[in-house]
Amino acid sequence: MSGYVYRIFSKKGDCCYIGITTKPKISYRYNQHLYEFKRQRYYYSSYEVMQHEDHVLELLEENIPKEQLLIKEKHYIEKFNNCVNYNKKKK
């Protein structure tokens, strides 16, 4: 089994959300984010990005072996100004 690493970002916002999924299509996971956002049942960090109307889904890597997904996610979290790191800096 393999998966994807993706980023949801907004030009208006100053951070992004990095995520991973093993769903067959990345759009399935994105639609979950949209559903949770509309129902206000969300992860705090993805909400920070999705509240901006111009947010975009970007595929960063695909066909990553399942056992390497968390390693890749951590790499991209450190690379981009994501909401997790952004919120740590604000404290």
RATAQUI-V302769 format. One record per helix or strand of 2 or more residues. SS is the DSSP state (2 for helix, 1 for strand). FROM is the first residue (numbers start at 1). LEN is the number of residues. If there is no record, write none. Layout:
BEGIN
SS&FROM&LEN + SS&FROM&LEN
END
This chain:
BEGIN
1&2&8 + 1&16&6 + 2&26&13 + 2&44&7 + 1&56&10 + 2&66&14 + 2&83&8
END
